[in-house]
Amino acid sequence: MKDKIFFGLKIAFFLFCMFLIFYGQQTVGKWELFLQLVGLAGLLFLLWNYNRKFV
């Protein structure tokens, strides 16, 4: 049960990060660039979290 909850949270976090990237891409400005970088950092965190069990 705990694994299913964490999987659901990871999916929601992934979708939120993708939203930040797509939203920031639509316009030009420092704030939108910051949103894209936060989204990218979130995706890198998810990738790190997935790969740390294989190291």
Phi and psi in degrees as GROMACS dihedral restraints (atoms count N, CA, C in turn):
[ dihedral_restraints ]
;  ai    aj    ak    al  type     phi  dphi    fc
    3     4     5     6     1   -64.0    20    10
    4     5     6     7     1   -38.3    20    10
    6     7     8     9     1   -65.6    20    10
    7     8     9    10     1   -37.2    20    10
    9    10    11    12     1   -66.7    20    10
   10    11    12    13     1   -36.8    20    10
   12    13    14    15     1   -67.4    20    10
   13    14    15    16     1   -44.9    20    10
   15    16    17    18     1   -63.6    20    10
   16    17    18    19     1   -38.1    20    10
   18    19    20    21     1   -63.4    20    10
   19    20    21    22     1   -42.6    20    10
   21    22    23    24     1   -63.9    20    10
   22    23    24    25     1   -39.4    20    10
   24    25    26    27     1   -66.4    20    10
   25    26    27    28     1   -37.7    20    10
   27    28    29    30     1   -66.7    20    10
   28    29    30    31     1   -39.4    20    10
   30    31    32    33     1   -63.9    20    10
   31    32    33    34     1   -44.5    20    10
   33    34    35    36     1   -64.3    20    10
   34    35    36    37     1   -40.6    20    10
   36    37    38    39     1   -65.9    20    10
   37    38    39    40     1   -38.9    20    10
   39    40    41    42     1   -61.9    20    10
   40    41    42    43     1   -46.3    20    10
   42    43    44    45     1   -64.5    20    10
   43    44    45    46     1   -37.8    20    10
   45    46    47    48     1   -64.4    20    10
   46    47    48    49     1   -42.3    20    10
   48    49    50    51     1   -64.7    20    10
   49    50    51    52     1   -40.8    20    10
   51    52    53    54     1   -64.8    20    10
   52    53    54    55     1   -38.1    20    10
   54    55    56    57     1   -60.7    20    10
   55    56    57    58     1   -43.9    20    10
   57    58    59    60     1   -61.6    20    10
   58    59    60    61     1   -40.8    20    10
   60    61    62    63     1   -66.6    20    10
   61    62    63    64     1   -46.9    20    10
   63    64    65    66     1   -68.2    20    10
   64    65    66    67     1   -38.0    20    10
   66    67    68    69     1   -66.7    20    10
   67    68    69    70     1   -41.9    20    10
   69    70    71    72     1   -69.5    20    10
   70    71    72    73     1   -24.2    20    10
   72    73    74    75     1   -75.0    20    10
   73    74    75    76     1   -22.0    20    10
   75    76    77    78     1   -71.0    20    10
   76    77    78    79     1   -29.1    20    10
   78    79    80    81     1  -129.7    20    10
   79    80    81    82     1   171.2    20    10
   81    82    83    84     1  -112.3    20    10
   82    83    84    85     1   130.9    20    10
   84    85    86    87     1   167.2    20    10
   85    86    87    88     1   168.5    20    10
   87    88    89    90     1   -69.2    20    10
   88    89    90    91     1   -39.3    20    10
   90    91    92    93     1   -64.8    20    10
   91    92    93    94     1   -41.6    20    10
   93    94    95    96     1   -67.6    20    10
   94    95    96    97     1   -36.7    20    10
   96    97    98    99     1   -63.6    20    10
   97    98    99   100     1   -40.9    20    10
   99   100   101   102     1   -61.3    20    10
  100   101   102   103     1   -41.5    20    10
  102   103   104   105     1   -62.4    20    10
  103   104   105   106     1   -40.3    20    10
  105   106   107   108     1   -64.0    20    10
  106   107   108   109     1   -41.0    20    10
  108   109   110   111     1   -67.0    20    10
  109   110   111   112     1   -37.4    20    10
  111   112   113   114     1   -65.3    20    10
  112   113   114   115     1   -41.7    20    10
  114   115   116   117     1   -63.0    20    10
  115   116   117   118     1   -41.5    20    10
  117   118   119   120     1   -65.3    20    10
  118   119   120   121     1   -41.1    20    10
  120   121   122   123     1   -62.3    20    10
  121   122   123   124     1   -37.6    20    10
  123   124   125   126     1   -64.4    20    10
  124   125   126   127     1   -41.8    20    10
  126   127   128   129     1   -66.4    20    10
  127   128   129   130     1   -38.9    20    10
  129   130   131   132     1   -65.8    20    10
  130   131   132   133     1   -36.1    20    10
  132   133   134   135     1   -62.8    20    10
  133   134   135   136     1   -43.6    20    10
  135   136   137   138     1   -63.3    20    10
  136   137   138   139     1   -39.4    20    10
  138   139   140   141     1   -64.9    20    10
  139   140   141   142     1   -43.4    20    10
  141   142   143   144     1   -61.9    20    10
  142   143   144   145     1   -42.9    20    10
  144   145   146   147     1   -63.0    20    10
  145   146   147   148     1   -37.1    20    10
  147   148   149   150     1   -70.0    20    10
  148   149   150   151     1   -42.0    20    10
  150   151   152   153     1   -82.9    20    10
  151   152   153   154     1   -15.5    20    10
  153   154   155   156     1   -67.9    20    10
  154   155   156   157     1   -22.0    20    10
  156   157   158   159     1   -79.0    20    10
  157   158   159   160     1   -10.8    20    10
  159   160   161   162     1   -99.5    20    10
  160   161   162   163     1    -2.1    20    10
